[in-house]
Amino acid sequence: MHQVNKKMEKQINLLMRKFMESMMQRLPYHNPDHAIDVAQTAVQLAENEGCSEKERELLYASGIFHDIVYQIGAPYGKNEEKSALLAELALKDDVFSAEDTREIQRVIMTTCFPPKEEPKDILEKIIRDADIANTGRADFWEKSKAIF
């Protein structure tokens, strides 16, 4: 695991499991494994970019929650919007401040695909790269074979 605050990581993972069991469908791609992969990749990229611990924590939470609500065929942006709202309910005050939670929501909203605008900052760049990073890895076809 890449470097994030272990207490925060544990809290987010507990919340993630609670919500994933009740909310996240077991889809072949947008599933808990994808969420964990995006969160870990985002932290790794953030370390490579020299991001602060706080930025890595925000990216980790954004990665975990970015597809926690995923309905096939939903209108553009609706899955991200619902995921951002759920992140607010799950994280606000317990794990992150209200300001940090809004930042997580903002970052989640930039994972809409295909993107309609260029990323505005390093957090947006990192989460987008993390969300599609698996497409360039050797394990892509193995992990994605259930889709095809």
C-alpha positions as CSV (number, residue, x, y, z in Angstrom):
1,M,0.0,0.0,0.0
2,H,1.2,3.4,-0.8
3,Q,1.5,6.1,1.9
4,V,-1.7,7.4,3.4
5,N,-2.6,7.8,7.0
6,K,-3.4,4.3,8.2
7,K,-6.2,5.3,10.6
8,M,-7.9,7.3,7.8
9,E,-7.4,4.4,5.4
10,K,-8.9,1.9,7.8
11,Q,-11.9,4.2,8.4
12,I,-12.5,4.6,4.7
13,N,-12.2,0.9,4.0
14,L,-14.7,0.1,6.7
15,L,-17.2,2.6,5.3
16,M,-16.5,1.4,1.7
17,R,-17.2,-2.2,2.6
18,K,-20.5,-1.2,4.4
19,F,-21.7,0.8,1.4
20,M,-20.4,-1.6,-1.2
21,E,-22.3,-4.5,0.3
22,S,-25.5,-2.5,0.1
23,M,-25.0,-0.2,-2.8
24,M,-22.3,-1.3,-5.3
25,Q,-23.4,-3.9,-7.7
26,R,-21.1,-6.8,-8.5
27,L,-20.5,-5.7,-12.0
28,P,-17.6,-7.2,-14.1
29,Y,-15.7,-4.0,-14.1
30,H,-17.2,-1.3,-11.9
31,N,-16.9,-3.2,-8.7
32,P,-15.0,-3.1,-5.4
33,D,-11.8,-4.3,-6.9
34,H,-11.9,-1.4,-9.4
35,A,-12.5,1.1,-6.6
36,I,-9.6,-0.2,-4.6
37,D,-7.3,-0.3,-7.7
38,V,-8.2,3.4,-8.5
39,A,-7.6,4.5,-5.0
40,Q,-4.2,2.8,-4.7
41,T,-3.1,3.9,-8.2
42,A,-4.2,7.5,-7.3
43,V,-2.0,7.5,-4.2
44,Q,0.9,6.0,-6.1
45,L,0.6,8.7,-8.8
46,A,0.2,11.4,-6.1
47,E,3.4,10.2,-4.5
48,N,5.2,10.4,-7.8
49,E,3.9,14.0,-8.3
50,G,5.1,15.0,-4.8
51,C,1.6,15.6,-3.4
52,S,1.0,16.2,0.3
53,E,-0.4,13.6,2.7
54,K,-3.7,15.5,2.7
55,E,-3.9,15.4,-1.1
56,R,-3.1,11.6,-1.1
57,E,-5.9,11.1,1.5
58,L,-8.4,13.1,-0.6
59,L,-7.4,11.1,-3.7
60,Y,-7.7,7.8,-1.8
61,A,-11.2,8.6,-0.7
62,S,-12.2,9.9,-4.1
63,G,-10.9,6.7,-5.7
64,I,-12.8,4.5,-3.3
65,F,-16.1,6.3,-3.7
66,H,-15.9,7.4,-7.4
67,D,-18.0,4.5,-8.7
68,I,-19.7,3.3,-5.6
69,V,-23.0,4.0,-7.3
70,Y,-22.8,2.7,-10.8
71,Q,-25.9,1.9,-12.9
72,I,-25.5,0.8,-16.5
73,G,-27.2,3.2,-18.9
74,A,-27.5,6.0,-16.4
75,P,-27.4,9.5,-18.0
76,Y,-24.0,11.2,-18.2
77,G,-22.7,12.2,-14.8
78,K,-25.5,10.7,-12.8
79,N,-23.4,7.8,-11.4
80,E,-20.7,10.3,-10.3
81,E,-23.3,12.7,-8.9
82,K,-24.8,9.9,-6.8
83,S,-21.4,8.6,-5.8
84,A,-20.4,12.1,-4.7
85,L,-23.5,12.4,-2.6
86,L,-22.9,9.1,-0.9
87,A,-19.3,10.1,-0.2
88,E,-20.6,13.2,1.6
89,L,-23.0,11.1,3.7
90,A,-20.3,8.5,4.5
91,L,-17.3,10.8,5.1
92,K,-18.4,14.2,6.3
93,D,-17.5,14.9,9.9
94,D,-16.5,11.3,10.7
95,V,-13.4,11.1,8.6
96,F,-13.0,14.4,6.8
97,S,-14.0,18.0,7.4
98,A,-16.9,19.5,5.5
99,E,-14.4,21.3,3.3
100,D,-12.4,18.2,2.6
101,T,-15.6,16.3,1.8
102,R,-16.6,18.9,-0.8
103,E,-13.1,18.6,-2.3
104,I,-13.6,14.8,-2.6
105,Q,-17.0,15.3,-4.2
106,R,-15.4,17.7,-6.7
107,V,-12.7,15.2,-7.6
108,I,-15.3,12.4,-8.0
109,M,-17.3,14.5,-10.4
110,T,-14.2,14.7,-12.7
111,T,-14.3,11.0,-13.3
112,C,-17.2,11.3,-15.8
113,F,-16.2,9.5,-19.0
114,P,-15.6,10.7,-21.6
115,P,-14.5,13.9,-19.9
116,K,-16.1,17.1,-21.2
117,E,-13.3,19.4,-20.1
118,E,-9.6,19.4,-19.3
119,P,-8.6,18.8,-15.7
120,K,-8.1,22.0,-13.7
121,D,-5.6,20.8,-11.2
122,I,-3.3,18.0,-10.1
123,L,-6.0,16.1,-8.2
124,E,-8.3,16.0,-11.2
125,K,-5.4,14.9,-13.4
126,I,-4.4,12.1,-11.0
127,I,-7.9,10.7,-10.4
128,R,-8.6,10.6,-14.2
129,D,-5.3,8.8,-14.9
130,A,-5.9,6.4,-12.0
131,D,-9.4,5.6,-13.3
132,I,-8.1,4.4,-16.6
133,A,-4.6,3.4,-15.7
134,N,-5.5,-0.3,-15.8
135,T,-6.1,-0.1,-19.6
136,G,-2.3,0.1,-20.1
137,R,-1.3,-2.6,-17.7
138,A,-0.5,-6.2,-18.5
139,D,-3.4,-7.5,-16.3
140,F,-6.1,-5.4,-18.2
141,W,-7.4,-8.2,-20.3
142,E,-7.5,-10.7,-17.5
143,K,-9.3,-8.4,-15.2
144,S,-11.7,-7.2,-17.9
145,K,-12.5,-10.4,-19.7
146,A,-15.9,-10.6,-18.0
147,I,-16.9,-7.5,-19.8
148,F,-16.2,-8.8,-23.3
